[in-house]
Amino acid sequence: MCYKVVERYSVCKCIYFKHSIDPCSAYGQRGHAVQEKTVLVGYVCPRHSARGCSASPDAGRWPDSGYESSKSHR
């Protein structure tokens, strides 16, 4: 299976970087799909990091990532 790695900011999901496809032996054959894998990087992109951005919840405060927090739902 072929993979394409896409790095995205963890909160706003904007693209940080798209890597080239890592091809397998079936690459280019009819019916063969490329599976996209997402890697979360950073927190927010420069466009969404401004305070008061309409995309931000709680007027500029970003929600917790959920990795180690009392607010995370387990």
C-alpha positions as CSV (number, residue, x, y, z in Angstrom):
1,M,0.0,0.0,0.0
2,C,1.2,3.5,-0.9
3,Y,1.3,6.2,1.8
4,K,1.3,10.0,1.7
5,V,2.2,11.7,4.9
6,V,0.6,15.0,5.6
7,E,1.7,17.2,8.6
8,R,-1.1,19.3,10.0
9,Y,-1.4,21.7,13.0
10,S,-3.1,19.9,15.8
11,V,-5.9,22.4,16.6
12,C,-6.8,24.1,13.3
13,K,-5.9,21.2,11.1
14,C,-4.3,23.5,8.5
15,I,-1.6,21.9,6.4
16,Y,2.0,22.3,7.6
17,F,3.7,20.1,5.0
18,K,2.8,17.5,2.4
19,H,5.4,14.8,1.8
20,S,5.7,13.0,-1.5
21,I,4.1,9.6,-1.9
22,D,6.0,6.6,-0.6
23,P,5.2,4.2,-3.4
24,C,4.8,0.4,-3.2
25,S,5.2,-2.1,-6.0
26,A,1.5,-1.7,-7.0
27,Y,1.9,2.1,-7.4
28,G,0.2,3.3,-10.6
29,Q,-1.9,0.2,-11.2
30,R,-5.6,0.4,-11.8
31,G,-7.7,0.4,-8.6
32,H,-4.7,1.0,-6.3
33,A,-5.2,3.8,-3.8
34,V,-2.8,6.0,-1.9
35,Q,-3.6,6.1,1.8
36,E,-3.1,9.5,3.5
37,K,-1.5,9.4,7.0
38,T,-1.8,12.5,9.2
39,V,0.9,13.6,11.6
40,L,-0.1,16.4,14.0
41,V,2.6,19.0,14.6
42,G,2.7,22.3,16.6
43,Y,-0.5,23.8,17.9
44,V,-2.0,26.3,15.5
45,C,-0.9,27.9,12.2
46,P,0.2,31.5,12.1
47,R,-3.1,32.4,10.4
48,H,-5.2,31.0,13.3
49,S,-2.9,32.0,16.1
50,A,-4.1,35.6,16.3
51,R,-6.2,36.4,19.3
52,G,-9.8,36.9,18.6
53,C,-9.8,34.8,15.4
54,S,-13.3,33.8,14.5
55,A,-12.2,30.1,14.2
56,S,-11.0,30.1,17.8
57,P,-13.2,28.9,20.6
58,D,-13.5,30.9,23.8
59,A,-12.4,34.2,22.1
60,G,-8.8,33.2,21.4
61,R,-8.2,30.4,24.0
62,W,-7.5,27.1,22.3
63,P,-8.9,23.9,23.8
64,D,-6.7,21.4,25.5
65,S,-4.9,18.8,23.4
66,G,-6.2,16.0,25.6
67,Y,-2.9,14.2,26.0
68,E,-2.3,14.9,29.7
69,S,-5.0,17.0,31.3
70,S,-7.7,17.0,33.8
71,K,-10.1,18.1,31.0
72,S,-9.4,15.1,28.7
73,H,-12.1,12.6,28.3
74,R,-10.9,9.1,29.0
